[in-house]
């Protein structure tokens, strides 16, 4: 059975890709690419939860068939169970990375629930540990922050296993904290674990939480979503369900007036932040060039005269880049600064960074100067998924 700790994942995926390059794997490659092409072009995306679940069944069925094919294929003739597990993990990662745009948050019902959950978590941001009856000796802000960060990483990955590992890391941080805090007394149980997890989720407010959980549930191989991973994943689903059900103070340990005050405060802050963001976006948008219309309304010229360059319609959609490409004037400082901030450094592979000197990167990261190196990592492996 595959281990979801993440420690051997880079080797597993690398080994899978290496075997797929072997001439004898041509039939496997054709099958995999054929399924990806067929799945990608079969529809514009599921329009209901039932269709989304059907897509999950299709993928699960294909991976099960390929797993049986691996067992009888010459490339894995004398392979151990661990090697076969690694091949199946590699297949899942490759397949779901290719199908990600067709399988992640493509169902309208999932998207609506995502918006509702995000709003609910935002409105609960001022809920405190005591409101969830979390004992004082289980409260540890540094550990909680670590658990929140692990959960926030989930949306950075495309493979179901990678996302699941982020959930496991979060839950293991909580479990370790509870066990240490319990001391020599009775070990912490589910009644202690779930309130802490709920609080962590509310404070982390991970992006696309519902979509990520549905994605794992539909596309993580069912034969591998067992034991500890299954337990922690179920706890995460329970935490989401509890948060969604909170509608008044009766679900928490606080008075109705205090509950309403905390909710109102959070909602007001969110509205203010949205208004500020909208104002900043409007200020950053380029102003249209004023025009003068003739009496017969048949000709228009710019305020700079008839010789002013006319903006290219093909560039108009790019906002500030129109003036820059037309060459008629220098963009205002605010726009120029925005353009500079949007410049993207060329991506470097991990190998290129290592050859440049890993110590230099580490030193720059510690001093806060890493952004000046222009290093952008390509996420091609499980490298960021590290067991706690």
Order of alpha helices (4+ residues) and beta strands (2+ residues): alpha-alpha-alpha-alpha-alpha-alpha-alpha-alpha-alpha-alpha-alpha-beta-beta-alpha-alpha-alpha-alpha
